[in-house]
Every structure is written in structure tokens, then in C-alpha cells.
Amino acid sequence: MSKSSRSEVRSTHTREEIFEHPLIEHHRREQIRDWFQDCRAQTLALLQGLDDDSLCQQAHPDFSPVGWHFGHIAYTESLWLLERSAGLSPLFPQYQRLFVADGLPKGERTRLPKLLDLQHYLKTVRTQVLDYLDIAPLDQQEPLWRWMLQHESQHSETIALVLELLQLGYGDRGLKVMTEPFTASMVEVPAGYFLQGNDSWDALDNERPMHRVFLPTYWIDRYPVTWGEYQVFMAAGGYEDSQWWSRSGWAWLQANPIQQPLYMPKDFASKDSGLADATLNHPVCGVSGYESEAYARFVGKRLPTEAEWEKAASWHPDTAQRHTYPWGETLPSQSRCNHGQAMGRSTPVNAYPDAQSAYGCWDMLGNVWEWTASWFDGYNGFVSYPYKGYSQAYFDGEHRVLKGGSWATRSYALRSSFRNWYYPGVRQIFAGFRCASDRCH
């Protein structure tokens, strides 16, 4: 089968259906090879325009330089697929301490190999990985190969945000998405059970196992909160009024005095002048969990729990079925959501009418991550994979769950059950939010 034929099948089927499709059932390894090559091409595109100095710059104490992330991608791929799976010796033993996740502190990761050396590292490891793919026992290793795709995708998104902090990002690439004005509203999600989590081959350990959850009736915003809405909070002195903030949120604000979200659009001049019309419908981005909570209280609402968010995104009440994506099972494309850095920035929250969930929620995948009120923890029956530190180390009651993905999230890590997690005081990620309520607004 030609590559174009495989792509056509891939665009209309789930990943599980691909391997059951009679036309390509025996092309299983070739499909994984395609995914790895596609994901790597997107990763290497991030190197364009970078030099040795920019690779080593640390934009923020909580984030490693972008060069470290490139090296860590190669290191992890070598560790799990070549060393632990194929039984090979390390290809680059000199990099083991430098690029291991729990090796050097982030502040000591600035002495990195040159650009050409990193490219050689990535290429050499990948060549052997694809050679091993020809003989790998996929019946046992399929989840590991898919985990590796998502690992690379996640670190590539971190590279994108570090480049944004360094002001080396792509900007808007000259692409404009025009939408009609809209009126913010909430949708009702009636009481009942739904299936939370994911048991598919793509599911990470913290998404498993899928389980039934009962939720009482609630309402949730149809769209993420926009800059047009959020500027009302800023203009009303929301950053100076403690009544809107939780105790921990107010303490955080006093220690980190700010007056606006981190990624304020460039066409914002002051509280009085407001935002340009082209930006009003974009989701607010660069807010912490604390800022999100404060705005929700300001408008008489709250943040949704993770379960409330996921039910609104994935559950179809008419068929009592769970869907991988808000629109169904068809894989993400640029016609359904803003993802994979295709636009290089956010888009209006009402730009993708074909991507609505069964309850009528828009923009639930891509564009911006969305804070929830839930603390990150394992579901009942959680089993760590491929190692304890991947998720379980963060079940500490200090990390909040974010859902939905951003404009920089790749399709490999984009689904309604996917769980991201950060401290509620982090605002460097491409995050916004939508509100929920126990009553109709």
C-alpha cells in the first residue's frame, strides 16, 4: 500500500481501527514507523533558526533549556527501546547523567552539546530504533512505542513554551482565523453516570483504568474564557481585591505580584484601551490555576472538576457512550481543532463548529490547556507504567489537573481523557480555563 493510501485510512479511523483494517493489517510496523517519522519531523522543525547559544539559555528556573529537551528525547528513546527492550549497550554513555530526568538540577543543564552534536545524537539513536522496529515483539511492546511518541510530543510542547518565553517562538505565522461574534453561555450536563479515563493502547498510566463516575447536574461554559471576558476582571481591579482569591491564591499573588496573564496579546495597551477586536474572542492564555479560580469567583462561578470537564467533552448522553474526542472517534485534524503548532498561536474559541461535544461545548481540545479544580492523583486500580516516577511521583496533593491540550500539543497526546498536571502557581504553560456552576447562569 502506498503512503498516501495509508494516510487516507489514518485520517478517518482511530488508532485501534488502523490495525484491524483489512487493507493494512499486516502493515503494523510500517504504520508505527510513519508515526515516529512524522513526530520526529515536527520535533526537528523546532530546531530551525536556533543556534548553540539559544539551545543553552534557561528562560525560567522551572524549565530546562530547549537543548536539554532535545537530548532527553534521544536519551529516553535509547534507554527504553534500545537498552531495556533490545538489550543493547548505551550508544552515548557520556550523556547518561546529563539527559536523565532526575540527573542534574535544571539550573545546571546549560552546558550542553552543540547543535550539530544534538542532531547527530537524535539521528543515530533514531536510526537504530527504526532498525529494531523491524524485529520488535509489538504484541508485548505496543504500549511502549506509543508512550514514546507521546513522550516526545510532550517535551516538544515544553520546547515551544520555552521558545515563547525566550521570544523565539513562531508568532502567528501570518495566519488569521476570522469568526463571527458570539455570546458566552453555559450548557447543562444532566445528572448521571459516565465513563472516565481510557483503556486504549494510547492511554498513559494515569488515564487508566476506565471507570464509572456519577455526577449530579451541573453547568459548564460553552467556550473557554476569552480575553474579552477576562479584561473585565482586570479592569475591575481583580488583581488587587482579595475577596476573589483563595487563601493560598492570595498568598501566591503577594509573593508574585502581577497585574495580568503572562501571554498578554501585544495589541493590549492598557486597562482603559482594551483589546483589538481580532483578539477578543481568543482564549485567555498564560494564567495560573490561582488566577483562574479568582476570575471564576468574580463571575459567581467555579472551576470544573476534572470529571465534570471530561464528561462534558467525551460523553454522549443519547447513546450512553464515551468518545475519544469531543466530536467522536475521527483522529484530530486542523479542521477540528488548533493543535500541533500549525497556527503558531491561539485561535478564536468559536473557530471550529464541527468539533463541538455532544453537550454543545466548543474548543475542548487544542488552543489552550484548561485548569480544573481537581488535584492530580491515580484512579482506583492505578498501575504505574513504564516506571513509577512518570506519574505516581506527582500524586502529592500539590499538582492540579489540566485538560484539553493547547495549540502546541501534537495529536499523539490529544484526547479528552489525557491528563496534564502542574502546580497551581505555574503560568508559563499555554493554559486558560472555562468555568462551571451548580446552577444555571
Buried (B, 14 or more C-beta within 10 A) or exposed (E): EEEEEBEEBBEEBBBEEBBEBEEBEEBBBBBBBBBBEBBBEBBBEBBEEBEBEBBBBBBEEEBBBBBBBBBBBBBBBBBBBBBEBBEEEEBBEEBEEBBEEEBBEBEEBBEBBEBEBBBBBBEBBBEBBBEBBEEBEBEEBBBBBBBBBBBBBBBBBBBBBBBBBBEBBBEBEEEEBEBEEBEBEBBEBEEBEBBBBBEBEBBBBBBBBBEEBEBEEBBBBBBBBBBBBBBEBBEEEBBEEEEBBBEEBBEBBEEEEEEBBBBBBEEBEEEEEBBEEEBBBBBBBBBBBBBBBBBBBBBEBBBBBBBBBBBBBBBBEEEEBBBBBBBBBBBBBEEBBBBBBBBBBBBBBBBBEEBBBBBBBBBBBBBBBBBBBBBBBBBEEBEBBBBEEBBBEBBEEEBBBBBBBBBBBBBBBBBBBBBBBBBBBBBBBBBBBBBBBEEEE
